[in-house]
Amino acid sequence: MFIGHFAVGFASKKIAPKASLGPLMAAPLLLDLLWPLFVLAGWERVRIAPGDTRFTPLEFVSYPWSHSLLAAAGWAAAFALGYFAFSRYREGAVVIAAGVLSHWFLDVVMHRPDMPLYPGGPRVGLGLWNSIAGTVLVESAMFAAAVWLYASVTRPRDRAGTYGFWSLVLFLTAAYAGAAQGTPPPGVRALALVGAATWLFPFWAGWFDAHREIVQLPGDGKRFSRSAP
């Protein structure tokens, strides 16, 4: 899954409106932020194998420390506790923990049975990646709904809030269209280096979110102009 994880980040703003979109976006992306670093370090392995599934030319040989359910639970707890210690925003911490864990469950839907429950444990996966149309339909619907939701609960305070937001949406849409072509990367190292660039996205999201304001907090009718960290 690609833009589906970004969808979780955008939608999280509705539930934790005082949190910056930066950490809200980093949460569902966290496992994929760690994965390329672990591949470069030699701790996890991926193989370029066109045809492994119809949607992606990658075979995820081993990724127990970033993508097992047990590891995801540990990363979720660490991220949420760190965020709470910094912000003291309980709702934000809960949403961040849920966002990190959502990555594993969404990947289970997409991947063939290669998602470990724990390091060295059994692997699961429903294999939606074997249907290109099904994959694109599910992720595109999630992304469109989440972008609409974020846009409905925030509004720009200046041009950065408008153009920063929509430029990310357009960039992700174009990148996803390219990924749907299933073109194999030139090598594992190149793949990991490109994957490491994913770290840019939470900072991008946090930047434009700081130039937007909450339209209305759920249930109280009050307007707020600033977000918590």
For each residue, the residues with C-beta under 8 A, 3 or more apart:
1: 4 5 103 106 107 109 110 139
2: 5 6 139 175 176 179
3: 6 7 139 140 142 143 172 173 176
4: 1 7 8 106 110 138 139 142 143
5: 1 2 8 9 28 29 32 102 103 106
6: 2 3 9 10 25 28 29 143 146 172 201
7: 3 4 10 11 139 142 143 145 146 147
8: 4 5 11 12 27 28 99 102 103 106 146
9: 5 6 12 21 24 25 26 27 28 29 99 146 205
10: 6 7 13 21 25 143 146 147 149 150
11: 7 8 14 15 145 146 149 150
12: 8 9 15 16 19 24 25 27 28 95 96 99
13: 10 16 17 19 21 24 149 150 153 154 209
14: 11 17 149 150 153 218
15: 11 12 91 95
16: 12 13 19 24 89 91 92 94 95 96
17: 13 14 153 214 217 218 224 227
18: 89 91 92 214 217 224 227 228
19: 12 13 16 23 24 87 89 91 92 95 96 227 228 229
20: 23 24 206 209 210 227 228 229
21: 9 10 13 24 25 150 205 206 208 209 227
22: 25 26 202 203 205 206 207 209
23: 19 20 26 27 79 83 92 96 202 206 229
24: 9 12 13 16 19 20 21 27 92 95 96 99 205
25: 6 9 10 12 21 22 28 29 201 202 205 206
26: 9 22 23 29 30 33 79 202
27: 8 9 12 23 24 30 76 79 95 96 97 98 99 100
28: 5 6 8 9 12 25 99 100 102 103 106
29: 5 6 9 25 26 32 33 103 198 201 202
30: 26 27 33 34 75 79 99 100 103
31: 34 35 66 67 72 75 100 103 104 107
32: 5 29 35 36 66 103 195 198
33: 26 29 30 36 37 198 199 202
34: 30 31 37 38 65 66 75
35: 31 32 38 39 44 63 66 67 195
36: 32 33 39 40 191 192 193 194 195 196 198
37: 33 34 40 41 192 196
38: 34 35 41 43 44 63 65 66
39: 35 36 42 43 44 45 46 188 191 192 195
40: 36 37 189 192 193 196
41: 37 38
42: 39
43: 38 39 65
44: 35 38 39 62 63 64 65 66
45: 39 61 62 63
46: 39 58 59 60 61 63 188 191 192
47: 58 59 61 188
48: 57 58 59 184 185 187 188 191
49: 52 57 58 59
50: 57 182 184
51: 54 57
52: 49 56 57 58 59 112
53: 56 111 112 127 129 130
54: 51 129 130 131 132 182
55: 110 129 130 131 132 135 180 182
56: 52 53 129 179 182
57: 48 49 50 51 52 182 183 184 185
58: 46 47 48 49 52 191
59: 46 47 48 49 52 114
60: 46 63 67 111 114
61: 45 46 47
62: 44 45
63: 35 38 44 45 46 60 66 67 68 116
64: 44 67 68 71 116 118 119 120
65: 34 38 43 44 68 71 119
66: 31 32 34 35 38 44 63 71 75
67: 31 35 60 63 64 71 72 104 107 115 116
68: 63 64 65 71 72 104 115 116 117 118 119 121
69: 72 73 104 115 116 117 118
70: 73 74 117 118 119 121
71: 64 65 66 67 68 74 75 118 119
72: 31 67 68 69 75 76 100 101 103 104
73: 69 70 76 77 101
74: 70 71 77 78
75: 30 31 34 66 71 72 78 79 100
76: 27 72 73 79 80 96 97 98 99 100 101
77: 73 74 80 81 97
78: 74 75 81 82
79: 23 26 27 30 75 76 82 83 96 97 100
80: 76 77 83 84 93 94 96 97 100
81: 77 78 84 85 93
82: 78 79 85 86
83: 23 79 80 86 87 89 92 93 96 229
84: 80 81 87 88 89 90 92 93
85: 81 82 88
86: 82 83 229
87: 19 83 84 92 93 228 229
88: 84 85
89: 16 18 19 83 84 92 93 228 229
90: 84 93 94
91: 15 16 18 19 94 95
92: 16 18 19 23 24 83 84 87 89 95 96 228
93: 80 81 83 84 87 89 90 96 97
94: 16 80 90 91 97 98
95: 12 15 16 19 24 27 91 92 98 99
96: 12 16 19 23 24 27 76 79 80 83 92 93 99 100
97: 27 76 77 79 80 93 94 100 101
98: 27 76 94 95 101 102
99: 8 9 12 24 27 28 30 76 95 96 102 103
100: 27 28 30 31 72 75 76 79 80 96 97 103
101: 72 73 76 97 98 104 105
102: 5 8 28 98 99 105 106
103: 1 5 8 28 29 30 31 32 72 99 100 106 107
104: 31 67 68 69 72 101 107 108 115
105: 101 102 108 109
106: 1 4 5 8 28 102 103 109 110
107: 1 31 67 103 104 110 111 115 125
108: 104 105 111 115 124 125 126
109: 1 105 106 126 128 138
110: 1 4 55 106 107 125 126 127 128 129 135
111: 53 60 107 108 114 115 125 126 127 129
112: 52 53 125 127 129 130
113: 123 124 125 127
114: 59 60 111 123 125
115: 67 68 69 104 107 108 111 123 124 125
116: 63 64 67 68 69 119 120 121 122 123
117: 68 69 70 121 122 123 124
118: 64 68 69 70 71 121
119: 64 65 68 70 71 116
120: 64 116
121: 68 70 116 117 118
122: 116 117
123: 113 114 115 116 117
124: 108 113 115 117
125: 107 108 110 111 112 113 114 115
126: 108 109 110 111
127: 53 110 111 112 113 130
128: 109 110 131 134 135 138
129: 53 54 55 56 110 111 112 135
130: 53 54 55 112 127
131: 54 55 128 134 135
132: 54 55 135 136 180 182
133: 136 137
134: 128 131 137 138
135: 55 110 128 129 131 132 138 139 180
136: 132 133 139 140 180
137: 133 134 140 141
138: 4 109 128 134 135 141 142
139: 1 2 3 4 7 135 136 142 143 176
140: 3 136 137 143 144 176
141: 137 138 144 145
142: 3 4 7 138 139 145 146
143: 3 4 6 7 10 139 140 146 147 172 173 176
144: 140 141 147 148
145: 7 11 141 142 148 149
146: 6 7 8 9 10 11 142 143 149 150
147: 7 10 143 144 150 151 169
148: 144 145 151 152
149: 10 11 13 14 145 146 152 153
150: 10 11 13 14 21 146 147 153 154 165
151: 147 148 154 165
152: 148 149 215
153: 13 14 17 149 150 214 215 216
154: 13 150 151 161 209 212 213 214 215
155: 161 212 213 215
156: 159 160 161 162 165 211 212
157: 161 211 212 213 225
158: 161 162 211
159: 156 162 163
160: 156 163 164 207 208 211
161: 154 155 156 157 158 164 165 208 209 211 212
162: 156 158 159 165 166
163: 159 160 166 167 208
164: 160 161 167 168 204 207 208 211
165: 150 151 156 161 162 168 169 208 209 212
166: 162 163 169 170
167: 163 164 170 171
168: 164 165 171 172 201 204 205 208
169: 147 165 166 172 173
170: 166 167 173 174
171: 167 168 174 175
172: 3 6 143 168 169 175 176
173: 3 143 169 170 176 177
174: 170 171 177 178
175: 2 171 172 178 179
176: 2 3 139 140 143 172 173 179 180
177: 173 174 180 181
178: 174 175 181 183
179: 2 56 175 176 182
180: 55 132 135 136 176 177
181: 177 178
182: 50 54 55 56 57 132 179
183: 57 178
184: 48 50 57
185: 48 57 188 190 191 194
186: 190
187: 48 190 191
188: 39 46 47 48 185 191 192
189: 40 192 193
190: 185 186 187 193 194
191: 36 39 46 48 58 185 187 188 194 195
192: 36 37 39 40 46 188 189 195 196
193: 36 40 189 190 196 197
194: 36 185 190 191 197
195: 32 35 36 39 191 192 198
196: 36 37 40 192 193 199
197: 193 194 200
198: 29 32 33 36 195 201
199: 33 196 202 203
200: 197 203 204
201: 6 25 29 168 198 204 205
202: 22 23 25 26 29 33 199 205 206
203: 22 199 200 206 207
204: 164 168 200 201 207 208
205: 9 21 22 24 25 168 201 202 208 209
206: 20 21 22 23 25 202 203 209 210
207: 22 160 164 203 204 210 211
208: 21 160 161 163 164 165 168 204 205 211 212
209: 13 20 21 22 154 161 165 205 206 212 227
210: 20 206 207 227
211: 156 157 158 160 161 164 207 208
212: 154 155 156 157 161 165 208 209
213: 154 155 157 223 224 225 226
214: 17 18 153 154 217 223 224 225 227
215: 152 153 154 155 223
216: 153 221 222 223
217: 17 18 214 220 221 222 224
218: 14 17
219:
220: 217
221: 216 217
222: 216 217
223: 213 214 215 216
224: 17 18 213 214 217 227
225: 157 213 214
226: 213
227: 17 18 19 20 21 209 210 214 224
228: 18 19 20 87 89 92
229: 19 20 23 83 86 87 89
